[in-house]
Amino acid sequence: MSFDQNALDSLRIERSPEPTRNSRQGGAYKWFIVAVLVLAAVAAAWAFLRDNAVEVETVTAVASASGSSAGGSVLNASGYVVARRQATVSAKVTGKVREVLIEEGMEVKEGQLLARLDDTTTRPQLDLAERQLDAATKNLQEVEVRLVEAERNLRRTRQLRADKLVSEQALDAAEAEFSAFQARLEALKSEVKVAQSSVRVRNQDLDDLLVRAPFDGVVVSKDAQPGEMISPISAGGGFTRTGIATVVDMDSREIEVDVNEAFINRVKAGQKAEAVLDAYPDWTIPCHVINIVPTADRQKATVRVRIGFDHLDPRILTDMGIKVSFLDNRSAEPAEGAASHPAVRVPTEAIMKEGDTTFVWRVRDKSVERVAVRIGGERSGQTEVLSGIASGDVLVAKPVDGLAEGAPVKKKGE
């Protein structure tokens, strides 16, 4: 039986050749090229975004030193720290300083000895007065003895006169002697009192040479040295001191500010306030209004306001410059739905306003987001943010053109 060769060839199944090792390596190489191209595209996109990111200055929000504000600031004023009790201590008399027992910064108690004046003249006068008192006392004692003797003699003479043994003249003489000693006794008693008063005066003169502290306080100025003349009044020209030292009662420190009379209606007694010393600009000191001095300065058109510190601190020194923000005393309760973060302070320049909305730009993951905030008082270029952000948040310090929600940013210098 014969076979048709062509028919058999048409029934043959063609098989693809086995892939070689070289063809497999070529496929892997193609995938590697694709991955490199993707990474290059990503790097190029990142570089493009980096080069086109908005360059900004940033600032970190910090917690308010005084916690949540009692309300927004209604008035700002500048003044000085003063002490209500301050005295330049002097002697009661004019004299030469013998010894000074204090230095600047020393704490003193009421009645503590600060200085002594020369007593070379006063002490002998005291000795003389004491001797005069001693002599008057002895004379008084002698007259008292004589009076007792005169009284006994008078009794005997009266008895003898009753018995007709002495004359009337002898009785008269005895009575006169007794009366004389009585008068002499009263005179000497007066002399003794005068001598006692003289001693007290001389003791007071000696005590006046001792300069003592009038109240508890701190010595802030030492104004005299041993050997100098001192007087309670201005006398003796420029070579005579009028004081030994200046003592300040540190518990009486307060603030005095002059408020323009056009704005005095914003201030009232008991009103809350915040103060910042020029020496410590980051330290907020809670205060309160003591009272408004009921008179105005005609030349400056201002009214003086006394402000007390809620808590005194050793860093607060008299005559320091200080800035005060008067608060409106309204409660600063967070609005419904607002974030319940403690109040923080940020630079006023970082806060933006658009219509009735107040917001800041917060930096997160190299981009910015717009955050609505509620603000409180403003002082010294810093504004208190009551809600919306928290301490530690990084903000755009000075908003610039090109900022938008999610826009890439980079810090200056990066």
C-alpha positions in Angstrom: 0.0 0.0 0.0 1.5 3.3 -1.0 1.4 6.6 1.1 0.9 10.0 -0.2 4.0 11.9 1.1 2.4 15.3 0.7 -0.6 14.3 2.8 1.7 13.1 5.6 3.7 16.4 5.5 0.5 18.4 5.9 -0.4 16.5 9.1 3.0 17.4 10.8 2.8 19.7 13.9 5.4 22.5 13.9 7.0 23.0 17.3 8.7 26.3 18.3 12.4 26.0 19.1 13.4 25.8 22.8 14.4 29.2 24.2 18.0 29.6 24.6 19.9 31.0 27.6 20.7 34.1 25.7 17.1 34.9 24.9 16.2 34.7 28.6 18.9 37.1 29.6 17.7 39.5 27.0 14.2 39.7 28.6 15.6 40.4 32.1 17.7 43.1 30.7 14.7 44.8 29.1 12.9 44.8 32.6 16.0 46.3 34.2 16.0 49.1 31.6 12.3 49.8 32.3 13.0 50.0 36.1 15.9 52.4 35.6 13.7 54.6 33.4 11.0 54.7 36.0 13.4 55.6 38.8 14.9 58.3 36.6 11.5 59.7 36.0 10.7 59.7 39.7 14.0 61.4 40.5 13.4 64.0 37.8 9.9 64.7 39.1 11.3 65.0 42.7 14.0 67.4 41.5 11.4 69.4 39.5 9.2 69.7 42.6 12.2 70.6 44.8 13.4 73.2 42.4 9.9 74.6 42.2 9.1 74.4 45.9 8.3 77.8 47.6 11.1 78.9 49.9 9.8 80.1 53.2 10.9 81.1 56.7 9.5 78.9 59.5 8.8 79.4 63.2 7.8 77.0 65.9 4.7 77.7 68.0 5.6 77.8 71.7 3.3 77.4 74.7 2.1 80.7 76.3 3.9 81.4 79.5 0.7 82.5 81.2 -1.5 79.7 79.9 -4.8 80.6 78.3 -5.4 84.3 78.1 -8.2 85.9 80.1 -9.2 87.8 77.0 -7.8 89.9 74.2 -5.7 92.9 74.8 -7.7 96.1 74.8 -4.8 98.5 75.5 -1.0 98.4 75.6 1.2 100.8 77.7 4.7 101.2 78.9 6.0 102.1 82.3 8.4 101.3 85.1 8.6 99.0 88.1 8.5 101.1 91.3 8.5 100.5 95.0 5.7 102.0 97.1 8.0 102.0 100.2 11.4 103.5 99.6 13.4 105.7 101.9 16.7 107.5 101.9 17.8 106.9 105.5 19.5 109.8 107.3 20.5 110.7 110.9 18.3 113.0 112.9 21.2 115.4 113.6 24.2 116.8 111.8 27.4 114.9 112.5 30.4 113.1 111.2 30.1 109.4 110.1 32.2 107.1 112.2 31.1 103.7 110.9 28.9 102.4 108.1 27.7 98.8 108.6 25.9 98.1 105.3 26.6 97.4 101.6 24.5 97.5 98.5 22.2 94.5 98.1 22.2 93.7 101.8 18.8 92.7 103.3 18.0 94.6 106.5 15.3 94.3 109.2 13.3 97.1 110.8 15.4 98.7 113.6 18.7 97.2 112.4 21.8 99.4 112.9 23.0 100.9 109.6 25.6 103.4 110.7 27.1 105.3 113.7 28.0 109.0 113.9 30.8 110.5 116.0 29.8 110.7 119.7 32.9 112.5 121.1 30.8 115.6 122.0 27.5 113.9 123.0 28.9 111.3 125.3 30.6 113.7 127.8 27.4 115.7 127.9 25.6 112.5 128.9 28.2 111.8 131.6 27.7 115.4 133.0 23.9 115.0 133.1 24.3 111.7 134.9 26.6 113.3 137.5 24.2 116.1 138.0 21.4 113.6 138.6 23.5 111.8 141.1 24.3 115.0 143.0 20.7 116.1 143.1 19.6 112.6 144.4 22.2 112.8 147.2 21.0 116.3 148.2 17.5 115.0 148.3 18.4 112.1 150.5 20.2 114.6 152.9 17.1 116.9 153.1 14.9 113.9 153.7 17.0 113.0 156.8 17.0 116.6 158.0 13.2 116.7 157.6 12.7 113.7 159.7 14.9 115.2 162.4 13.0 118.5 162.2 9.7 116.7 162.5 10.9 115.0 165.8 12.2 118.2 167.2 8.8 119.9 166.4 6.9 117.2 168.3 9.1 117.5 171.3 8.9 121.3 171.3 5.1 121.2 171.2 5.1 118.8 174.1 7.4 121.0 176.1 5.3 124.1 175.2 2.2 122.3 176.4 4.0 121.7 179.7 5.1 125.4 179.9 8.7 124.4 179.8 9.8 126.3 176.6 8.8 129.7 175.3 6.5 130.4 172.4 9.5 131.6 170.4 11.2 128.1 170.6 8.0 126.5 169.2 7.8 129.0 166.4 11.5 128.3 165.5 10.9 124.5 165.4 7.9 124.9 163.2 9.8 127.3 160.8 12.7 124.8 160.6 10.3 121.9 159.8 8.5 124.0 157.1 11.8 125.0 155.6 13.0 121.5 155.2 9.7 120.5 153.6 10.1 123.3 151.1 13.7 122.3 150.5 12.6 118.7 150.0 10.1 119.6 147.3 12.6 121.8 145.5 15.2 119.0 145.5 12.6 116.6 144.1 12.0 119.0 141.3 15.8 119.2 140.7 16.0 115.4 140.6 13.3 115.3 138.0 15.1 118.0 135.9 18.3 116.0 136.1 16.5 112.8 135.1 15.0 114.6 132.1 18.4 115.9 131.2 19.8 112.4 131.3 17.0 111.2 129.0 17.7 114.0 126.6 21.4 113.2 126.4 20.6 109.5 126.0 18.3 110.4 123.1 21.0 112.6 121.6 23.3 109.7 121.8 20.7 107.4 120.2 20.2 109.9 117.4 23.7 109.3 116.4 22.7 105.7 115.5 21.1 105.3 112.0 18.6 102.5 111.9 16.5 100.8 109.2 12.9 102.2 109.1 11.4 98.9 107.7 12.4 95.5 106.3 14.0 95.9 102.9 17.1 95.8 100.7 19.8 98.4 100.6 20.0 99.6 97.0 22.3 102.6 97.5 25.2 103.3 99.9 25.6 107.1 100.0 28.1 107.9 102.7 31.5 106.7 104.0 33.2 107.0 107.4 34.7 110.5 107.9 32.0 112.4 105.9 29.6 114.9 107.3 25.9 114.1 107.2 22.9 116.2 107.9 19.1 115.7 107.7 18.9 119.0 105.8 20.8 120.3 102.9 23.6 122.2 104.7 27.3 122.7 104.5 27.5 122.9 100.7 28.4 120.0 98.5 30.6 118.3 101.1 27.7 117.4 103.4 25.6 114.2 102.7 21.9 114.1 103.3 21.6 110.4 103.6 23.4 107.2 104.6 21.6 104.7 102.3 18.5 104.1 100.3 16.3 101.2 101.5 13.6 99.6 99.4 10.8 97.4 100.6 10.8 94.7 97.9 7.4 93.5 98.9 5.9 96.8 97.8 7.0 96.5 94.1 4.4 97.4 91.5 4.1 99.0 88.1 3.3 102.6 87.2 2.2 103.4 83.6 0.8 106.6 82.1 -2.2 105.9 79.9 -3.4 108.4 77.4 -6.6 110.0 78.8 -8.4 109.2 75.5 -8.1 105.5 76.3 -8.5 105.5 80.1 -12.1 104.3 79.7 -10.6 100.9 78.8 -9.0 100.5 82.2 -10.7 99.8 85.5 -9.7 98.7 89.0 -9.2 94.9 89.3 -8.8 94.4 85.6 -6.5 91.6 84.5 -3.3 92.5 82.7 0.0 90.9 81.5 3.4 92.5 81.7 6.7 91.9 80.0 10.0 93.2 81.3 12.3 94.7 78.7 15.1 92.6 80.3 13.0 89.3 79.8 11.0 89.6 76.6 9.9 85.9 76.7 8.6 86.0 80.3 4.9 87.0 80.6 4.0 88.2 84.1 0.3 88.1 85.2 -0.8 91.3 86.9 -3.9 93.2 87.9 -4.9 96.9 88.1 -4.7 98.3 91.6 -6.3 101.6 90.9 -6.4 104.6 88.7 -4.9 107.7 90.2 -7.8 110.2 90.2 -5.9 113.1 88.4 -4.6 113.8 84.9 -1.3 115.3 83.7 -2.3 118.5 81.9 1.0 118.7 79.9 1.1 115.1 78.8 -2.7 114.4 78.7 -2.1 111.1 80.6 -3.5 109.4 83.6 -1.4 107.3 86.0 -2.4 103.7 86.6 -1.0 101.5 89.4 -0.6 97.8 88.5 0.2 95.0 91.0 2.0 91.8 90.3 0.0 88.6 91.0 3.3 87.0 92.2 6.6 88.8 93.0 9.8 87.4 91.6 13.4 88.3 92.5 14.1 89.1 88.8 11.7 92.0 89.0 13.8 95.0 90.0 12.8 98.6 90.7 13.1 101.1 87.9 13.1 98.4 85.2 11.3 99.2 82.0 8.1 97.2 81.4 5.3 96.9 78.9 1.7 96.1 80.0 -1.2 94.7 78.1 -4.6 95.3 79.6 -7.0 92.4 79.0 -10.8 92.7 78.5 -11.5 90.1 81.2 -13.8 88.1 79.0 -13.6 84.4 79.3 -11.6 82.7 76.6 -13.6 79.4 76.4 -12.8 77.4 73.2 -15.4 77.6 70.6 -17.6 74.5 69.9 -15.6 72.1 67.8 -12.3 73.9 68.3 -9.2 72.0 69.2 -8.6 71.9 72.9 -4.9 72.8 72.9 -3.3 75.1 75.5 -2.8 78.6 74.2 0.4 79.2 72.2 2.2 82.3 71.0 3.4 82.9 67.5 4.8 86.0 65.6 1.9 88.2 64.5 3.3 88.2 61.0 2.5 84.5 60.7 -1.2 85.1 61.2 -3.3 85.8 58.0 -6.8 87.1 57.7 -9.3 86.6 54.9 -12.6 88.1 55.5 -13.8 86.8 58.9 -11.4 83.9 58.9 -8.1 83.9 60.7 -5.6 81.2 59.7 -1.9 80.2 59.6 0.1 78.1 57.2 1.4 74.9 58.9 4.3 73.0 57.4 4.0 69.2 57.3 6.0 66.7 55.2 7.6 69.4 53.0 4.2 70.9 52.2 1.8 73.5 53.7 -1.7 73.2 55.0 -4.1 76.1 55.9 -5.3 75.9 59.5 -8.0 78.1 60.9 -7.2 79.6 64.3 -8.7 81.7 67.0 -6.5 84.4 68.4 -6.2 86.3 71.7 -4.1 89.2 72.8 -1.2 90.7 70.9 2.0 92.0 72.6 5.5 92.8 71.6 5.0 91.3 68.1 3.6 88.0 69.5 0.0 87.0 69.2 -1.7 84.4 71.4 -3.4 81.6 69.5 -6.2 80.1 71.6 -7.1 77.2 69.3 -6.2 75.5 66.0 -2.6 74.7 66.6 -0.5 73.3 69.4 2.9 73.9 70.9 5.6 72.5 68.6 3.8 73.0 65.3 6.0 74.5 62.6 4.5 77.5 60.8 5.4 79.7 57.9 6.7 82.8 59.7 6.1 85.3 56.8 3.6 84.1 54.2 4.7 84.7 50.6 3.1 84.5 47.2 2.5 81.0 45.9 1.3 79.3 49.0 -1.7 77.1 48.6 -3.1 74.0 50.2 -0.7 71.2 49.8 1.9 73.3 48.0 5.5 72.1 48.3 7.8 74.3 50.4 11.4 74.3 51.6 13.1 76.2 54.4 15.4 79.0 53.4 19.0 77.8 53.1 18.1 74.2 52.3 
